[in-house]
């Protein structure tokens, strides 16, 4: 978070259970929380948090604009969104992306190997 321009708009993509929305707001960032299920985000209505309900994985167009000082994505991977995420950043913006890696299947979900290896990984492509 220190790398995000102070006061810069931050998108929490696949905001889900809201811990990052809460943390970002306590640090003074305006937040755009995006998820296909916004049920857990209702506590932020009427605040400086914009809530957008959309299912980008189902093929909905990118309705989220650009100019983000930061984009946070955790526990979610939909590789076709990666170019749009990059284009949505403001100059100097940062992406904070946490997803799963090989070995994670030993600790729980996901177990599908398509979600456990990086895209365009030459080592993985040889398997």
N, C-alpha and C positions, 0 to 999 in steps of 0.2 A: 503493500500500500504506500510506502514512502515514495515510490517511483511515480505514482499518479499525481498529476498536477493538482495542487490544492484547489478545492472547489470544483474540479472537473467532474463532469457527468460520468457516472460509472454504471454500466449495465451488468446485472447479475442474470446471466442466461441459464435457464433451467433452475430458477431460484428455489423451487421446491420448499423445503422446510424452513427457509428464511434466515438462517444464522448469519450469512454473509450480508444480507440486506441490513440486518440490525447492526452489525459491526461497522459497515460502511457509513451508515447514518450517524452512529455515535462519533465517528471520526470527521464528520462535517461534509461528507460527500452527498450531492444529490444523486438519487439512485433510480434507475429504471429496472424494475424486476419483471422478468419475462418467464412464463411457464405455460404449459398446456393445461395445468390445473392450478388455479390461483387461490384455491380454498384456504391454504395456510397463510396467505398474504393479506387477508382482509384487515388485519390489525393496522396496516400501514395506510389504508385509505384516508384521504384528507390530509396526509402529511406531505413532506417533500419527496415522497417516493411515488413515482408513476408505476402503475401496475398494468401489464399487457398480457392478455390471455391469447396465446396462439400456439398452434402445433406445427412448428417448422419441419419436424421430421415427417409429417404427413404431406409435405409439399407446399405448405402455405408460403407465400412470398415473404421476403425479408421486409417487414413493416417497421423496422426499428431505427431507421435513419442512420446517421453517422455522427462523427465529431466526438466520439467517446474518449475521455481521458484514460479510461480503463474498462476492460471487459473481463468479468470473472465467470469462469465456467468450472464447476466441480462435479465429479461423479456423473458425467454425461459426455457421450461421444457420438457425434453424428458428423462424420468426415465431410460430407458435402457442404456443411456450413462454414468450414474453415476459410475459404476465400472471402465470403461475406463478412466474417468476423474481422479479418484483416483489413478489408476496405472500410469498415465502420469506425476504425480508429482515427482519432485526430492526429495530426503530426506530433510525434513524440509520445503518443499514447502507448499503453502497455496491455498485454493480455496476460492474465493469470489463469492458467489452465491446469487443472489437476484431473487426471483420469486414471484408468487402471493400466496395469502392465503385466507382462508374463510373470507368473508366480502367484498372482492375486487369487487365482482359482482355488488355491489351497486354504484360503481364509474366508471364502464365501463367494458371493456373486459379484460380477458375472463369471460364468464358466465358459462361455462361448469364446473360442480363441480369436475370432474376428474382432473382439473388443479388447483383447489383451496384448496385441502387438501393434507397433506403430505402422502407420500408412507409409508406403514407399520404402519399406525397410528391405534392403537387398538380402540381408541374412534371412529374414522371414520369407521372402519370395522364393528362396531356394528350397524351402521345406516341402 
